[in-house]
Amino acid sequence: MNDNGFDWGTFLRRWQDEWVPSEDEAMEPTEGDTALADMAVLGAPPASEAEVADAERRLGTRLPSSYRAFLLTSNGWRLRDDSIHQLGAAHEIDWFGDPFGMTPMYRESLGERATEQEVLLAGMWERALQLETDSDMSYALLDPGDTDDDGEWALYVYHGWSGEYPTRYPSFRAYMQRRYESFHAERAQLPEFVNDTTRARDADVARAREEALSGRWEAARELLDLARRYGRPGAWGMLGQLDVLAQGAGTVALISVGSSRIRAAPTIWCP
């Protein structure tokens, strides 16, 4: 299912195909191969147009396109590396309704110089759509009052145990892409975690080195920022070297990059 050119089917199949247990999951007691196989099932059969339409009638609104396209590809999803464990199916989602009375607290903190984003956040709790059905005191909330030019609703993730402000994503798709990157970062040090995505991001690190050596630092930084989000070895070190260069602290001997791992530590010389 496409969402403005985004292919949910390809994206979710790749995520599913690449899944392996994290180190923590591998250490958890299981009941054998069946339990591990159950853990590995992330997605669900697609919702039908009728099921999504029924949900929209029940909620009284049309769902934003990226979330709607997701449901028509996989009617729910298991997030194994987050305090949000399960995104519900179309018939399970419902309005959040601010059950913990967050709205008055956030509105009281608004001053005369409150930003538009702060005002939106204060009103989000009463109008948000709750997506998760299993979590560790955490909530995935789509806000129909915080939209972009494409009609996408911002998604807020609130960890009730953290005491921190919710994390905002510009859309459901942006949230899922970030969760996929985090899935990779959690497994980046596992020797068996090798796939087309890890090879592509490692190639980005190698290409970033060539870009930096040619003086194209911004192009190098863009490649390294992406590789860093996936937890790829070498990205952090080389970004640090670019920071040193940007500050004019000296010259840097950029690290040598192999096919997948950094083989030497950086050497920095300051006159």
Contacts in CASP RR format, 6 or more apart in sequence:
PFRMAT RR
TARGET T0000
AUTHOR 0000-0000-0000
METHOD contacts of the structure
MODEL  1
MNDNGFDWGTFLRRWQDEWVPSEDEAMEPTEGDTALADMAVLGAPPASEA
EVADAERRLGTRLPSSYRAFLLTSNGWRLRDDSIHQLGAAHEIDWFGDPF
GMTPMYRESLGERATEQEVLLAGMWERALQLETDSDMSYALLDPGDTDDD
GEWALYVYHGWSGEYPTRYPSFRAYMQRRYESFHAERAQLPEFVNDTTRA
RDADVARAREEALSGRWEAARELLDLARRYGRPGAWGMLGQLDVLAQGAG
TVALISVGSSRIRAAPTIWCP
1 7 0 8 1.000
1 8 0 8 1.000
1 9 0 8 1.000
1 46 0 8 1.000
1 69 0 8 1.000
1 70 0 8 1.000
1 72 0 8 1.000
1 73 0 8 1.000
2 8 0 8 1.000
2 69 0 8 1.000
3 65 0 8 1.000
3 66 0 8 1.000
3 68 0 8 1.000
3 69 0 8 1.000
3 70 0 8 1.000
3 173 0 8 1.000
4 65 0 8 1.000
4 66 0 8 1.000
4 150 0 8 1.000
6 66 0 8 1.000
6 69 0 8 1.000
6 173 0 8 1.000
8 69 0 8 1.000
8 70 0 8 1.000
8 72 0 8 1.000
8 73 0 8 1.000
8 74 0 8 1.000
9 73 0 8 1.000
9 74 0 8 1.000
11 176 0 8 1.000
11 177 0 8 1.000
11 180 0 8 1.000
12 42 0 8 1.000
12 43 0 8 1.000
12 73 0 8 1.000
12 74 0 8 1.000
12 77 0 8 1.000
14 196 0 8 1.000
14 197 0 8 1.000
15 42 0 8 1.000
15 180 0 8 1.000
15 183 0 8 1.000
16 40 0 8 1.000
16 42 0 8 1.000
16 43 0 8 1.000
17 195 0 8 1.000
18 183 0 8 1.000
18 184 0 8 1.000
18 195 0 8 1.000
18 197 0 8 1.000
19 40 0 8 1.000
19 42 0 8 1.000
19 80 0 8 1.000
19 183 0 8 1.000
20 187 0 8 1.000
20 190 0 8 1.000
20 192 0 8 1.000
20 193 0 8 1.000
21 36 0 8 1.000
21 39 0 8 1.000
22 80 0 8 1.000
22 81 0 8 1.000
22 186 0 8 1.000
22 187 0 8 1.000
22 190 0 8 1.000
23 190 0 8 1.000
25 39 0 8 1.000
25 80 0 8 1.000
30 36 0 8 1.000
30 39 0 8 1.000
39 80 0 8 1.000
41 78 0 8 1.000
42 77 0 8 1.000
42 78 0 8 1.000
42 80 0 8 1.000
43 74 0 8 1.000
43 76 0 8 1.000
43 77 0 8 1.000
43 78 0 8 1.000
44 74 0 8 1.000
44 75 0 8 1.000
44 76 0 8 1.000
44 77 0 8 1.000
44 89 0 8 1.000
45 74 0 8 1.000
45 75 0 8 1.000
46 71 0 8 1.000
46 72 0 8 1.000
46 73 0 8 1.000
46 74 0 8 1.000
46 75 0 8 1.000
47 71 0 8 1.000
47 72 0 8 1.000
47 75 0 8 1.000
47 89 0 8 1.000
47 90 0 8 1.000
48 72 0 8 1.000
49 72 0 8 1.000
51 71 0 8 1.000
51 75 0 8 1.000
51 89 0 8 1.000
51 90 0 8 1.000
51 91 0 8 1.000
52 63 0 8 1.000
52 68 0 8 1.000
52 71 0 8 1.000
52 72 0 8 1.000
52 90 0 8 1.000
54 90 0 8 1.000
54 91 0 8 1.000
55 63 0 8 1.000
55 71 0 8 1.000
55 90 0 8 1.000
55 91 0 8 1.000
55 93 0 8 1.000
56 62 0 8 1.000
56 63 0 8 1.000
59 93 0 8 1.000
59 94 0 8 1.000
59 95 0 8 1.000
59 129 0 8 1.000
61 144 0 8 1.000
62 68 0 8 1.000
63 71 0 8 1.000
64 142 0 8 1.000
64 144 0 8 1.000
64 147 0 8 1.000
64 151 0 8 1.000
64 152 0 8 1.000
64 153 0 8 1.000
64 171 0 8 1.000
64 172 0 8 1.000
65 150 0 8 1.000
65 151 0 8 1.000
65 152 0 8 1.000
66 152 0 8 1.000
66 171 0 8 1.000
66 172 0 8 1.000
66 173 0 8 1.000
67 131 0 8 1.000
67 142 0 8 1.000
67 153 0 8 1.000
67 172 0 8 1.000
67 173 0 8 1.000
70 76 0 8 1.000
70 77 0 8 1.000
70 172 0 8 1.000
70 173 0 8 1.000
70 176 0 8 1.000
71 89 0 8 1.000
71 90 0 8 1.000
75 88 0 8 1.000
75 89 0 8 1.000
75 90 0 8 1.000
76 86 0 8 1.000
76 87 0 8 1.000
76 88 0 8 1.000
76 89 0 8 1.000
77 86 0 8 1.000
77 87 0 8 1.000
77 88 0 8 1.000
77 176 0 8 1.000
78 85 0 8 1.000
78 86 0 8 1.000
78 87 0 8 1.000
79 85 0 8 1.000
79 86 0 8 1.000
79 87 0 8 1.000
79 179 0 8 1.000
80 183 0 8 1.000
81 179 0 8 1.000
81 182 0 8 1.000
81 183 0 8 1.000
81 186 0 8 1.000
82 138 0 8 1.000
82 179 0 8 1.000
82 182 0 8 1.000
83 135 0 8 1.000
83 136 0 8 1.000
83 137 0 8 1.000
83 138 0 8 1.000
83 159 0 8 1.000
84 132 0 8 1.000
84 134 0 8 1.000
84 135 0 8 1.000
84 136 0 8 1.000
84 138 0 8 1.000
84 139 0 8 1.000
84 140 0 8 1.000
84 157 0 8 1.000
85 132 0 8 1.000
85 134 0 8 1.000
85 135 0 8 1.000
85 136 0 8 1.000
86 132 0 8 1.000
86 133 0 8 1.000
86 134 0 8 1.000
86 135 0 8 1.000
87 131 0 8 1.000
87 132 0 8 1.000
87 133 0 8 1.000
87 140 0 8 1.000
88 131 0 8 1.000
88 132 0 8 1.000
88 133 0 8 1.000
92 133 0 8 1.000
93 129 0 8 1.000
93 130 0 8 1.000
93 131 0 8 1.000
94 129 0 8 1.000
94 130 0 8 1.000
95 127 0 8 1.000
95 128 0 8 1.000
95 129 0 8 1.000
95 130 0 8 1.000
96 125 0 8 1.000
96 126 0 8 1.000
96 128 0 8 1.000
96 129 0 8 1.000
96 130 0 8 1.000
96 139 0 8 1.000
96 141 0 8 1.000
97 125 0 8 1.000
97 126 0 8 1.000
97 128 0 8 1.000
98 125 0 8 1.000
98 126 0 8 1.000
101 125 0 8 1.000
102 125 0 8 1.000
103 122 0 8 1.000
103 123 0 8 1.000
103 125 0 8 1.000
103 126 0 8 1.000
106 121 0 8 1.000
106 122 0 8 1.000
106 123 0 8 1.000
106 125 0 8 1.000
107 122 0 8 1.000
107 123 0 8 1.000
109 122 0 8 1.000
110 118 0 8 1.000
110 119 0 8 1.000
110 122 0 8 1.000
117 168 0 8 1.000
120 143 0 8 1.000
120 145 0 8 1.000
120 146 0 8 1.000
120 154 0 8 1.000
121 156 0 8 1.000
121 165 0 8 1.000
121 166 0 8 1.000
121 168 0 8 1.000
124 141 0 8 1.000
124 143 0 8 1.000
124 145 0 8 1.000
124 146 0 8 1.000
124 156 0 8 1.000
124 166 0 8 1.000
125 141 0 8 1.000
127 143 0 8 1.000
127 144 0 8 1.000
127 145 0 8 1.000
128 141 0 8 1.000
128 142 0 8 1.000
128 143 0 8 1.000
128 144 0 8 1.000
128 156 0 8 1.000
129 141 0 8 1.000
129 142 0 8 1.000
129 143 0 8 1.000
129 144 0 8 1.000
129 153 0 8 1.000
130 139 0 8 1.000
130 140 0 8 1.000
130 141 0 8 1.000
131 140 0 8 1.000
131 141 0 8 1.000
131 142 0 8 1.000
131 155 0 8 1.000
131 172 0 8 1.000
132 138 0 8 1.000
132 139 0 8 1.000
132 140 0 8 1.000
136 161 0 8 1.000
137 159 0 8 1.000
137 160 0 8 1.000
137 161 0 8 1.000
138 157 0 8 1.000
138 158 0 8 1.000
138 159 0 8 1.000
138 160 0 8 1.000
138 161 0 8 1.000
139 156 0 8 1.000
139 157 0 8 1.000
139 158 0 8 1.000
139 160 0 8 1.000
140 155 0 8 1.000
140 156 0 8 1.000
140 157 0 8 1.000
140 175 0 8 1.000
141 155 0 8 1.000
141 156 0 8 1.000
141 157 0 8 1.000
141 158 0 8 1.000
141 166 0 8 1.000
142 153 0 8 1.000
142 154 0 8 1.000
142 155 0 8 1.000
142 172 0 8 1.000
143 153 0 8 1.000
143 154 0 8 1.000
143 155 0 8 1.000
143 156 0 8 1.000
144 153 0 8 1.000
145 153 0 8 1.000
146 153 0 8 1.000
146 154 0 8 1.000
146 168 0 8 1.000
147 153 0 8 1.000
147 154 0 8 1.000
148 154 0 8 1.000
148 170 0 8 1.000
148 171 0 8 1.000
150 171 0 8 1.000
152 170 0 8 1.000
152 171 0 8 1.000
152 172 0 8 1.000
152 173 0 8 1.000
153 171 0 8 1.000
153 172 0 8 1.000
154 168 0 8 1.000
154 169 0 8 1.000
154 170 0 8 1.000
154 171 0 8 1.000
155 168 0 8 1.000
155 169 0 8 1.000
155 170 0 8 1.000
155 171 0 8 1.000
155 172 0 8 1.000
155 174 0 8 1.000
155 175 0 8 1.000
156 166 0 8 1.000
156 167 0 8 1.000
156 168 0 8 1.000
156 169 0 8 1.000
157 166 0 8 1.000
157 167 0 8 1.000
157 169 0 8 1.000
157 175 0 8 1.000
158 166 0 8 1.000
158 167 0 8 1.000
169 175 0 8 1.000
169 178 0 8 1.000
178 229 0 8 1.000
181 229 0 8 1.000
181 230 0 8 1.000
184 197 0 8 1.000
184 198 0 8 1.000
184 201 0 8 1.000
184 230 0 8 1.000
184 231 0 8 1.000
185 229 0 8 1.000
185 230 0 8 1.000
185 231 0 8 1.000
187 193 0 8 1.000
188 198 0 8 1.000
188 230 0 8 1.000
188 231 0 8 1.000
188 232 0 8 1.000
188 233 0 8 1.000
189 233 0 8 1.000
194 260 0 8 1.000
197 230 0 8 1.000
198 230 0 8 1.000
198 232 0 8 1.000
198 260 0 8 1.000
199 260 0 8 1.000
201 226 0 8 1.000
201 227 0 8 1.000
201 230 0 8 1.000
201 231 0 8 1.000
201 232 0 8 1.000
202 227 0 8 1.000
202 232 0 8 1.000
202 233 0 8 1.000
202 257 0 8 1.000
202 259 0 8 1.000
202 260 0 8 1.000
202 261 0 8 1.000
204 223 0 8 1.000
204 224 0 8 1.000
204 226 0 8 1.000
204 227 0 8 1.000
204 232 0 8 1.000
205 223 0 8 1.000
205 224 0 8 1.000
205 227 0 8 1.000
205 232 0 8 1.000
205 233 0 8 1.000
205 234 0 8 1.000
205 235 0 8 1.000
205 238 0 8 1.000
205 257 0 8 1.000
205 262 0 8 1.000
206 257 0 8 1.000
206 258 0 8 1.000
206 259 0 8 1.000
207 223 0 8 1.000
208 219 0 8 1.000
208 220 0 8 1.000
208 221 0 8 1.000
208 223 0 8 1.000
208 224 0 8 1.000
208 227 0 8 1.000
208 235 0 8 1.000
208 238 0 8 1.000
209 220 0 8 1.000
209 238 0 8 1.000
209 254 0 8 1.000
209 255 0 8 1.000
209 257 0 8 1.000
211 217 0 8 1.000
211 219 0 8 1.000
211 220 0 8 1.000
211 223 0 8 1.000
212 220 0 8 1.000
212 238 0 8 1.000
212 241 0 8 1.000
212 242 0 8 1.000
212 254 0 8 1.000
213 254 0 8 1.000
217 242 0 8 1.000
217 245 0 8 1.000
217 246 0 8 1.000
220 238 0 8 1.000
220 242 0 8 1.000
221 239 0 8 1.000
221 242 0 8 1.000
224 235 0 8 1.000
224 238 0 8 1.000
224 239 0 8 1.000
224 242 0 8 1.000
225 235 0 8 1.000
225 239 0 8 1.000
227 234 0 8 1.000
227 235 0 8 1.000
228 235 0 8 1.000
228 236 0 8 1.000
228 239 0 8 1.000
233 260 0 8 1.000
233 261 0 8 1.000
233 262 0 8 1.000
234 255 0 8 1.000
234 257 0 8 1.000
234 261 0 8 1.000
234 262 0 8 1.000
237 255 0 8 1.000
237 262 0 8 1.000
237 266 0 8 1.000
238 254 0 8 1.000
238 255 0 8 1.000
238 262 0 8 1.000
238 266 0 8 1.000
240 266 0 8 1.000
241 252 0 8 1.000
241 254 0 8 1.000
241 255 0 8 1.000
241 266 0 8 1.000
241 268 0 8 1.000
244 250 0 8 1.000
244 252 0 8 1.000
244 268 0 8 1.000
245 251 0 8 1.000
245 252 0 8 1.000
249 268 0 8 1.000
249 270 0 8 1.000
250 268 0 8 1.000
250 269 0 8 1.000
250 270 0 8 1.000
250 271 0 8 1.000
251 268 0 8 1.000
251 269 0 8 1.000
252 266 0 8 1.000
252 267 0 8 1.000
252 268 0 8 1.000
252 269 0 8 1.000
253 266 0 8 1.000
253 267 0 8 1.000
253 268 0 8 1.000
253 269 0 8 1.000
254 266 0 8 1.000
255 262 0 8 1.000
255 263 0 8 1.000
255 264 0 8 1.000
255 265 0 8 1.000
255 266 0 8 1.000
256 262 0 8 1.000
256 263 0 8 1.000
256 264 0 8 1.000
257 263 0 8 1.000
END
